[in-house]
Amino acid sequence: MAEKTFALKGIVIHTPERDQFEIHENHYLVCQDETVVGVYETLPPEYTGIPVEDFTDKLIIPGMCDMHIHAPQYAFRGLGLHINYREWTNWFELYAFPDESKYADLEYAEMAYEKLVADWQKTPTTRACIYATIHREATGILMQKLDEAGFVAYVGKVNMDRNSIPGLLETTEESITETLAWLDDCAGRYRTVRPMLTPRYTPTCTDELMAFLGQLANEHNIPIQTHLSEGLNEIEWVKALRPVDSCYGEAYDAYGLFGGTVDAVMAHCVYPTEVEFELMTKRKNLMVAHCPQSNINSSGGVAPIRDYLAAGIRVGLATDMAGSNTLSLFRAITDAVHASKAQWAFTERQGDPNLQCTALSLSDAFYLATKGGGALWGKMGSFEPGYHFDAVIIDDTRLRDFRPRSAQERLERVILTSDDREIYAKYIYGRRVL
Ligand code: FE
């Protein structure tokens, strides 16, 4: 994987701190051994003569991290807006479960995942936490394709031993043996892709299965991903399934699946109770995957992201394909800001026309998409020295107007209006993948 020492030259933009963009125009971003050395106006003497890829006048940003995405759901993106919130379970019955059950067919999986990975390459994403389906072989196909494309990913064979449809349901024993066989399949097989235990969520996993997964995760230090407090009806359902728990999160925490020891990515977290919020602050390996578009599609809810950040809870950004309709985290950044503004307008503002808006800013949301989620991989999502060298080069020529715009304005326009045509080049661990 190691590539030679080299530099990219262009407009380098990142967010070492959440509250502002750091912009270096016409600078060199130096990579050595898959790692960022630094950002320089002129190359330091020890790097004189290294290869320089000239991206002058193009924007160079850190690779982005999609912290929650269902790979098999890409096939039905852009459907389901007509479903009412009260009937939201119809979304599972109409789209998610029937589509996911198709991945028992490996030819279908091959075709669908090929399309997904090809399209994904033309987005700013370089890393992701991904749900496959319950199917072991199809999950392997997805992992292989991601690995070949150079993506860094945690991928999960999904566990579901109750409350699903025939064809997308395992017995507890099947779920356990298939998970173990899948982990065996993964051992030493991929360069940049790793397994992540994936109990879909409490309603689809029995206590026996959760206990097995918790033990497995903690004994072998395997990270986990699941859903938490996404919808009010879901929270009621979990209460009915586990009446003794003080909150939904405890249904995971009881089995060591809530970021106590091993990393745990919790998608959504829209409606935490006080007790749950408090528990989240204590679990230092927990990360919230904020899915703003999906949350508005499904229930019109907005997760209390500013509160999480203020409490020191780690937060990353996510698409939650196909609760959302796009693979691009640029859209998720826009949605995060929009959702936060609407939340502020209907809560804190209280009709006051003069109140200062405290909603998430563009740099806040950009940070969540890069360094925020990137924390799952350690030093990732920034161009500070020692960070993993994931970089995306943007050519915004098509979007330019006829007046001079600052680099930050150009980035803002890219985030709000660009598509795959603007993704010019991409590096992951210092290796050019696009
Ligand atoms: Fe999800």
Boltz pocket constraint, residues with backbone or C-beta under 6 A from the ligand:
constraints:
  - pocket:
      binder: B
      contacts: [[A, 68], [A, 70], [A, 227], [A, 267], [A, 320], [A, 321], [A, 323]]
      max_distance: 6.0
